[in-house]
Amino acid sequence: MFLTISTRGDAAHPATDLGYLLHKHPGKAQKFSTSHGTAHVFYPEADEQRCTAALLLEIDTVALVRRGKGKGRGGAPDAALAQYVNDRPYAASSLLAVALSGVFSSALRGVCAARPELPARARPLRVEVPALPARGGPGLVHRLFEPLGWKSPTLGSARAGGAPIAEPVALDSEFPAWGDSRYVRLVMESERLTLAEALRHLYVLLPVLDDAKHYWVSSDEVDKLLRAGEGWLPGHPEQKLITSRYLSRRWSLTRQATERLELVRLAEADDSEVEEIDNAVAEETETEEKPTPLAVQRREAILAALRESGAARVLDLGCGQGQLVQELLKDTRFTEIVGLDVSARALTVAARRLKLDRMGERQASRVRLLQGSLAYTDKRLKGYDAAVLSEVIEHLDLPRLPALEYAVFGAARPRTVVVTTPNVEYNVRWETLPAGHVRHGDHRFEWTREEFRAWAARVAELHGYDVRFAPVGPDDPEVGPPTQMALFHRNETRNDTPNDTEKEAKAA
């Protein structure tokens, strides 16, 4: 990946001031280690009239693919050829944006200890990126950069008939009939921006144009976006698109960022501080207590049950995107945690959520993610203290439920099994749920309290467990709790020789 930043000088302000601003000497070629490769900074030209700084990022693509895989870290396997043959070494993306913020961190913040007067001065700037993925084409590039003061190399507007700041790259120059690729060559100039402003534009908009990030997007990305977008993002005409793409289209994070940007806009319009408006809103709502989400209550109830059982080695069967595994890792009493799911995609998301690629060796030794189906017995699941089936059984067709029962209770036989499932009687309390509908489109069934208790009692009797029940969420006196939980504990006096009924279940 390659990017250059150029400036012109005059008698009072030589172009080599760029070296002070970037904290990189024009007479040296320097290199810096990044999390996914090596960044090189050098100056193809540097005199009083013109100075150009180049950032070349060499990506270790094989290491990028393999991060989080092997060494017991539970990365979900993905051997697709596209993981190794791709545009990462060449096309600007979030990898380049992260390198930009790391190598030029002081310049990005507008700090220059040697010449403190330089960062605040606008200067003529020219930015070139030879290969920039643009999902939306040159038109989107113009809509993102032109409102910020960037123009074509002739300092003219593309809409006014000037040259475009983004030229499409042909899919194959030998075959023009094939049309353009999704890449553009970016060349743009500005006379009224500071270097810090220019770098912040690039830091945010490079991954926005690529519409992808190489790392898991969490809540701290909102703060990064607001810091880099200070002064220009609240009033940008494409603010919603920028926010959504930068936060990988995660709805909750996008809403959070949008609300905070709206506070900034209101403060600017009212000529007041953001804290004043934010405090005013807080005063109006401080007496309103937000209800704890049911998913959080469910995880808390499961964790309490596991702690009470004394379990140290725990299976999360049907772990999905790893929310429960993440909570289990926070408690050191759980020394071994295994998440199993049939979906490779869910395991990939779980690995990102858990940051397995950045986890220390001691922490990594406590967790594994496995791909597998509960429709079959699996010797990897034997010997654990406890297993959790949280919101899992209702996703199976009823004829396949006996196979799961045997795989968990008959073959794996953990000492404790925690099962949660929706209580269909409570559905009448959901105002937005149409009558007769299940809570999720993939639910094959939802049981009443009586049906769930009958199933749990049968399974416990068949496989030698004792069972008790507990509500999760508000226990409505008429319809019960939204989630029902069964706690199975293995009866140690049981003879483990399979009876005829168990043999039939295994065969099924």
BELGI-V347902 format. One record per residue. N is the residue number from 0. RES is the residue in one letter. PHI is phi in radians with two decimals (NA if undefined). PSI is psi in whole degrees, -180 to 180 (* if undefined). D_LAST is the distance of its C-alpha to the last C-alpha in Angstrom with 1 decimal. Layout:
# BELGI-V347902
N:RES:PHI:PSI:D_LAST  N:RES:PHI:PSI:D_LAST
This chain:
# BELGI-V347902
0:M:NA:143:55.4  1:F:-2.47:137:59.1  2:L:-2.59:140:61.1  3:T:-2.19:146:64.9  4:I:-2.20:124:67.0  5:S:-2.13:155:70.7  6:T:-2.53:157:73.7  7:R:-1.85:154:77.4  8:G:-2.06:172:80.3  9:D:-2.46:-172:83.9  10:A:-1.09:-35:86.9  11:A:-1.52:-27:85.8  12:H:-2.34:93:82.1  13:P:-1.13:151:81.2  14:A:-1.12:-26:77.9  15:T:-1.21:-3:77.1  16:D:-1.01:-21:76.5  17:L:-1.00:-34:72.9  18:G:-1.12:-40:72.6  19:Y:-1.12:-44:73.5  20:L:-1.13:-38:71.0  21:L:-1.52:-7:68.1  22:H:1.01:36:69.2  23:K:-2.37:121:69.1  24:H:-1.19:131:72.4  25:P:-1.11:-21:73.3  26:G:-1.55:4:74.7  27:K:-2.19:150:71.5  28:A:-1.83:124:68.2  29:Q:-2.13:154:65.5  30:K:-2.32:151:61.8  31:F:-2.41:139:59.1  32:S:-1.40:136:55.6  33:T:-2.10:174:52.9  34:S:-1.16:-18:49.2  35:H:-2.32:21:48.4  36:G:2.83:-154:51.5  37:T:-2.24:131:55.3  38:A:-1.80:132:57.7  39:H:-1.99:135:61.3  40:V:-2.11:127:64.2  41:F:-2.65:169:67.5  42:Y:-2.10:104:70.4  43:P:-1.08:-29:71.3  44:E:-2.56:144:74.5  45:A:-2.79:98:76.3  46:D:-2.52:-176:79.9  47:E:-1.18:-28:81.8  48:Q:-1.48:-36:81.3  49:R:-2.63:138:77.6  50:C:-2.44:134:74.7  51:T:-2.25:126:71.1  52:A:-1.85:133:68.2  53:A:-2.01:138:65.2  54:L:-2.03:116:61.7  55:L:-1.98:123:59.6  56:L:-1.97:118:56.0  57:E:-1.67:120:54.3  58:I:-1.72:132:50.5  59:D:-1.53:90:48.4  60:T:-1.16:-36:45.6  61:V:-1.17:-43:43.4  62:A:-1.13:-35:43.7  63:L:-1.09:-42:43.0  64:V:-1.20:-39:39.6  65:R:-1.51:-8:38.7  66:R:-1.01:132:39.7  67:G:1.51:-6:36.9  68:K:-1.87:146:34.9  69:G:1.37:-178:34.9  70:K:0.92:26:36.5  71:G:1.27:16:33.4  72:R:-1.58:-1:34.1  73:G:1.34:18:30.8  74:G:-1.11:138:32.0  75:A:-1.22:133:29.3  76:P:-1.22:141:29.8  77:D:-2.66:100:31.5  78:A:-1.74:18:33.0  79:A:-1.06:140:34.2  80:L:-1.05:-32:37.7  81:A:-1.08:-22:39.1  82:Q:-1.20:-23:38.8  83:Y:-1.90:-28:41.4  84:V:-1.89:100:43.5  85:N:-2.71:-174:44.8  86:D:-1.67:7:47.9  87:R:-1.02:-36:47.8  88:P:-1.26:-10:50.8  89:Y:-2.16:-39:53.0  90:A:-1.68:132:52.2  91:A:-1.05:137:53.2  92:S:-2.72:-164:50.4  93:S:-1.11:-25:49.4  94:L:-1.07:-43:49.8  95:L:-1.23:-38:53.5  96:A:-1.08:-43:53.8  97:V:-1.14:-41:52.6  98:A:-1.10:-40:55.0  99:L:-1.04:-45:57.8  100:S:-1.25:-29:57.3  101:G:-1.36:-44:57.2  102:V:-1.33:-37:60.1  103:F:-1.97:41:62.3  104:S:-1.08:-42:61.3  105:S:-1.16:-42:64.9  106:A:-1.12:-37:65.9  107:L:-1.11:-35:62.9  108:R:-1.46:-8:64.1  109:G:1.32:38:67.6  110:V:-2.04:132:69.0  111:C:-2.55:98:71.8  112:A:-1.14:-37:73.6  113:A:-1.23:-39:76.2  114:R:-2.34:76:77.2  115:P:-1.09:-16:76.0  116:E:-1.42:-15:77.8  117:L:-1.27:-44:75.9  118:P:-1.03:-30:72.4  119:A:-1.44:-8:73.8  120:R:-1.56:127:75.8  121:A:-1.20:147:74.5  122:R:-2.59:158:75.0  123:P:-1.18:127:74.5  124:L:-2.27:146:71.1  125:R:-2.35:128:69.3  126:V:-2.08:134:65.6  127:E:-2.27:133:64.0  128:V:-2.29:110:60.4  129:P:-1.14:-33:60.1  130:A:-2.39:108:56.4  131:L:-2.21:115:54.8  132:P:-1.18:131:51.5  133:A:-2.35:96:52.1  134:R:-1.40:94:49.3  135:G:2.42:-8:51.7  136:G:1.30:-177:54.4  137:P:-1.00:-32:58.1  138:G:-1.03:-41:58.4  139:L:-1.21:-36:56.1  140:V:-1.02:-45:58.0  141:H:-1.09:-43:61.2  142:R:-1.15:-27:59.8  143:L:-1.49:-42:58.7  144:F:-1.62:-36:61.7  145:E:-1.10:-39:64.8  146:P:-1.12:-14:64.7  147:L:-1.64:2:65.0  148:G:1.76:6:68.3  149:W:-1.51:139:67.1  150:K:-2.26:179:68.9  151:S:-1.22:169:69.2  152:P:-1.00:-22:71.2  153:T:-1.60:11:74.3  154:L:1.03:34:73.7  155:G:-2.03:161:73.2  156:S:-1.53:138:70.5  157:A:-1.08:-35:68.2  158:R:-1.24:-22:68.5  159:A:-1.61:10:72.3  160:G:1.77:1:72.3  161:G:-1.33:179:72.0  162:A:-1.21:149:69.7  163:P:-1.25:150:66.0  164:I:-1.45:-14:64.8  165:A:-2.27:116:61.6  166:E:-1.82:128:61.8  167:P:-1.13:144:58.7  168:V:-1.69:127:57.8  169:A:-1.10:145:57.3  170:L:-1.04:-42:54.0  171:D:-2.68:117:56.0  172:S:-1.10:-23:59.8  173:E:-1.35:-19:60.0  174:F:-2.29:76:58.2  175:P:-1.06:-23:59.4  176:A:-1.15:-19:57.8  177:W:-1.25:-15:54.4  178:G:1.52:-167:55.6  179:D:-1.60:152:55.2  180:S:-1.44:-176:52.5  181:R:-1.54:11:51.1  182:Y:-1.83:151:53.6  183:V:-2.29:159:57.2  184:R:-1.77:120:60.2  185:L:-1.73:123:61.4  186:V:-2.40:117:65.2  187:M:-2.57:155:66.6  188:E:-2.33:158:69.7  189:S:-2.64:146:70.9  190:E:-1.89:-8:74.3  191:R:-2.16:15:73.4  192:L:-1.90:149:70.4  193:T:-1.42:164:70.4  194:L:-1.11:-39:68.4  195:A:-1.07:-42:66.0  196:E:-1.10:-43:65.3  197:A:-1.08:-44:64.6  198:L:-1.15:-37:62.2  199:R:-1.17:-37:60.3  200:H:-1.03:-47:60.0  201:L:-1.16:-41:58.5  202:Y:-1.02:-39:56.2  203:V:-1.47:-44:54.6  204:L:-1.47:-21:54.9  205:L:-1.06:-52:53.7  206:P:-1.20:-26:50.0  207:V:-1.13:-43:50.5  208:L:-1.19:-37:51.5  209:D:-1.25:-24:48.7  210:D:1.01:39:46.3  211:A:-2.84:155:44.2  212:K:-2.31:151:44.3  213:H:-1.55:3:43.3  214:Y:-2.39:163:42.2  215:W:-1.22:130:40.2  216:V:-1.57:118:42.3  217:S:-2.05:-175:42.6  218:S:-1.10:-26:45.0  219:D:-1.20:-15:47.9  220:E:-1.16:-27:48.1  221:V:-1.09:-46:49.7  222:D:-1.11:-40:52.5  223:K:-1.06:-44:53.0  224:L:-1.11:-44:53.3  225:L:-1.17:-37:55.8  226:R:-1.14:-48:57.9  227:A:-1.24:-27:58.1  228:G:-1.60:4:58.5  229:E:-1.06:128:61.3  230:G:1.61:-16:64.3  231:W:-2.36:-29:62.7  232:L:-1.27:-40:59.2  233:P:-0.99:-34:59.8  234:G:-1.78:7:62.2  235:H:-1.26:134:60.5  236:P:-1.09:-21:59.8  237:E:-1.87:31:56.4  238:Q:-1.01:-43:55.5  239:K:-1.11:-43:52.2  240:L:-1.15:-43:51.0  241:I:-1.07:-47:52.1  242:T:-1.11:-46:50.4  243:S:-1.10:-47:47.1  244:R:-1.22:-40:47.0  245:Y:-1.09:-34:48.3  246:L:-1.68:23:45.5  247:S:0.96:34:42.8  248:R:1.05:25:42.4  249:R:-1.38:114:40.9  250:W:-1.06:-45:41.8  251:S:-1.12:-41:42.4  252:L:-1.22:-39:44.7  253:T:-1.09:-43:46.5  254:R:-1.11:-42:47.3  255:Q:-1.06:-45:48.5  256:A:-1.15:-41:50.8  257:T:-1.08:-42:52.1  258:E:-1.12:-41:53.1  259:R:-1.23:-36:54.9  260:L:-1.15:-35:56.7  261:E:-1.14:-37:57.7  262:L:-1.08:-42:59.4  263:V:-1.08:-44:61.3  264:R:-1.10:-42:62.4  265:L:-1.14:-38:63.6  266:A:-1.13:-41:65.4  267:E:-1.15:-40:67.3  268:A:-1.18:-33:68.2  269:D:-1.64:1:69.5  270:D:0.94:47:71.2  271:S:-2.35:178:69.4  272:E:-1.52:148:67.1  273:V:-1.03:-38:63.3  274:E:-1.08:-34:63.1  275:E:-1.13:-45:65.4  276:I:-1.20:-41:63.1  277:D:-1.11:-40:60.0  278:N:-1.18:-36:61.5  279:A:-1.10:-42:62.5  280:V:-1.14:-41:59.0  281:A:-1.12:-39:57.8  282:E:-1.10:-36:60.4  283:E:-1.24:-29:59.3  284:T:-1.98:4:55.6  285:E:-1.14:-24:55.9  286:T:-1.47:-9:55.4  287:E:-1.52:120:52.1  288:E:-1.66:118:49.2  289:K:-1.27:133:46.2  290:P:-1.19:145:42.9  291:T:-1.26:128:40.4  292:P:-0.97:146:37.5  293:L:-1.04:-38:34.2  294:A:-1.05:-38:32.4  295:V:-1.22:-43:35.1  296:Q:-1.06:-38:34.8  297:R:-1.14:-46:31.0  298:R:-1.11:-39:31.5  299:E:-1.11:-41:34.3  300:A:-1.15:-40:32.3  301:I:-1.14:-45:29.5  302:L:-1.08:-40:32.2  303:A:-1.11:-41:33.8  304:A:-1.15:-40:30.7  305:L:-1.16:-40:30.1  306:R:-1.13:-41:33.8  307:E:-1.10:-34:33.8  308:S:-1.33:-15:30.9  309:G:1.38:16:32.9  310:A:-1.17:142:30.2  311:A:-2.04:-33:31.7  312:R:-1.96:115:28.7  313:V:-2.17:139:26.5  314:L:-1.82:130:23.4  315:D:-1.85:99:23.5  316:L:-1.58:119:20.0  317:G:1.39:50:20.4  318:C:-1.25:-15:24.1  319:G:1.04:-128:25.3  320:Q:-1.59:12:29.0  321:G:1.50:19:29.5  322:Q:-1.11:-45:31.5  323:L:-1.22:-40:30.0  324:V:-1.01:-41:30.2  325:Q:-1.06:-43:33.8  326:E:-1.21:-39:34.6  327:L:-1.08:-37:33.0  328:L:-1.12:-23:35.3  329:K:-1.30:-17:38.3  330:D:-1.88:115:37.8  331:T:-1.22:-12:38.6  332:R:-1.21:-19:36.8  333:F:-1.60:101:33.6  334:T:-1.49:-23:34.1  335:E:-2.47:126:30.9  336:I:-2.24:126:29.0  337:V:-2.12:125:26.0  338:G:-1.84:128:24.9  339:L:-2.15:135:21.6  340:D:-2.64:152:20.9  341:V:-1.37:-20:19.3  342:S:-1.62:118:22.7  343:A:-1.15:-34:25.5  344:R:-1.15:-43:28.0  345:A:-1.08:-39:27.2  346:L:-1.17:-35:27.5  347:T:-1.13:-44:30.9  348:V:-1.10:-41:32.1  349:A:-1.07:-43:31.0  350:A:-1.06:-39:33.0  351:R:-1.20:-43:36.0  352:R:-1.03:-42:35.8  353:L:-1.39:-9:35.8  354:K:0.97:48:38.5  355:L:-1.06:-31:36.8  356:D:-1.26:-16:39.5  357:R:-1.99:7:42.2  358:M:-1.39:142:40.7  359:G:-1.15:159:42.5  360:E:-1.07:-41:41.2  361:R:-1.12:-46:40.7  362:Q:-1.16:-40:38.8  363:A:-1.11:-30:36.8  364:S:-1.23:-13:35.7  365:R:-1.56:-12:34.0  366:V:-2.32:142:31.5  367:R:-2.41:146:28.9  368:L:-2.02:127:26.9  369:L:-2.16:144:23.7  370:Q:-1.70:132:21.7  371:G:-3.09:166:17.9  372:S:-2.01:138:14.7  373:L:-1.42:2:12.8  374:A:-1.38:-7:9.5  375:Y:-2.30:152:9.9  376:T:-1.22:149:11.6  377:D:-2.50:113:15.3  378:K:-1.13:-18:18.0  379:R:-1.18:-17:20.6  380:L:-1.67:1:19.4  381:K:-1.42:149:20.1  382:G:1.56:13:23.3  383:Y:-1.67:155:24.2  384:D:-1.26:-38:26.0  385:A:-2.60:154:24.4  386:A:-2.33:145:21.8  387:V:-2.08:130:22.4  388:L:-2.08:84:20.1  389:S:-1.69:113:23.0  390:E:0.97:48:22.5  391:V:-2.00:-48:19.0  392:I:-1.09:-31:16.4  393:E:-1.25:-9:18.4  394:H:-1.56:-2:18.0  395:L:-1.76:146:14.2  396:D:-1.16:140:13.2  397:L:-0.94:-40:12.1  398:P:-1.09:-20:8.9  399:R:-1.65:-5:7.9  400:L:-1.11:-39:9.4  401:P:-1.03:-33:6.9  402:A:-1.12:-42:6.0  403:L:-1.12:-44:9.8  404:E:-0.97:-47:10.5  405:Y:-1.21:-41:9.2  406:A:-1.05:-38:10.8  407:V:-1.56:-57:13.9  408:F:-1.46:-30:14.4  409:G:-1.63:-39:12.7  410:A:-1.73:-55:13.6  411:A:-1.23:-44:16.5  412:R:0.87:56:17.9  413:P:-1.16:159:21.0  414:R:-1.13:-35:23.7  415:T:-2.27:140:23.8  416:V:-2.27:128:21.4  417:V:-1.93:124:23.1  418:V:-2.16:128:21.4  419:T:-2.14:149:23.5  420:T:-2.76:155:22.9  421:P:-1.12:149:25.5  422:N:-1.71:108:27.0  423:V:-1.11:-26:27.2  424:E:-1.12:-29:30.2  425:Y:-1.33:-13:32.2  426:N:-1.02:-26:32.0  427:V:-1.16:-16:35.2  428:R:-1.48:-13:37.1  429:W:-1.49:109:36.5  430:E:-1.15:-29:39.5  431:T:-1.56:-2:38.3  432:L:-1.68:116:34.9  433:P:-1.07:148:35.2  434:A:-1.02:136:34.1  435:G:1.48:-3:30.6  436:H:-1.67:147:29.5  437:V:-1.45:167:27.0  438:R:-1.28:-25:28.5  439:H:-2.39:141:26.9  440:G:-1.07:-20:26.1  441:D:-1.63:-2:22.7  442:H:-1.25:125:21.5  443:R:-1.45:-23:18.8  444:F:-2.82:162:19.8  445:E:-2.45:128:22.3  446:W:-1.68:153:22.2  447:T:-1.30:171:25.2  448:R:-1.10:-40:26.1  449:E:-1.15:-41:25.1  450:E:-1.15:-42:21.6  451:F:-1.15:-42:21.1  452:R:-1.13:-38:22.5  453:A:-1.16:-42:20.4  454:W:-1.10:-47:17.1  455:A:-1.11:-40:18.6  456:A:-1.14:-40:19.9  457:R:-1.13:-46:16.6  458:V:-1.08:-43:14.9  459:A:-1.09:-45:18.2  460:E:-1.13:-41:18.4  461:L:-1.15:-39:14.9  462:H:-1.93:8:15.5  463:G:1.39:43:19.3  464:Y:-2.11:155:20.8  465:D:-1.72:149:23.7  466:V:-2.40:142:23.8  467:R:-2.38:166:26.8  468:F:-2.18:152:27.4  469:A:-2.56:145:30.0  470:P:-1.42:152:31.4  471:V:-2.21:123:31.8  472:G:1.62:180:34.8  473:P:-1.07:127:37.4  474:D:-1.58:95:36.3  475:D:-1.18:131:37.6  476:P:-1.12:-20:38.8  477:E:-1.70:-44:37.5  478:V:-2.02:0:34.3  479:G:1.45:-168:33.3  480:P:-1.45:161:32.6  481:P:-1.17:-32:31.4  482:T:-2.18:136:28.5  483:Q:-1.92:143:26.8  484:M:-2.23:136:25.7  485:A:-2.00:134:23.7  486:L:-2.00:109:24.7  487:F:-1.71:135:22.5  488:H:-2.23:128:24.2  489:R:-1.15:133:22.8  490:N:-1.44:109:24.3  491:E:-1.21:-14:26.0  492:T:-1.48:-1:26.6  493:R:-1.26:144:23.0  494:N:-1.47:123:22.0  495:D:-1.38:5:19.3  496:T:-1.21:124:18.1  497:P:-1.10:135:14.4  498:N:-1.52:179:14.5  499:D:-1.08:-37:12.4  500:T:-1.15:-40:10.6  501:E:-1.13:-40:9.7  502:K:-1.06:-40:8.6  503:E:-1.14:-40:6.2  504:A:-1.12:-41:5.0  505:K:-1.10:-43:5.4  506:A:-1.10:-36:3.8  507:A:-1.15:*:0.0
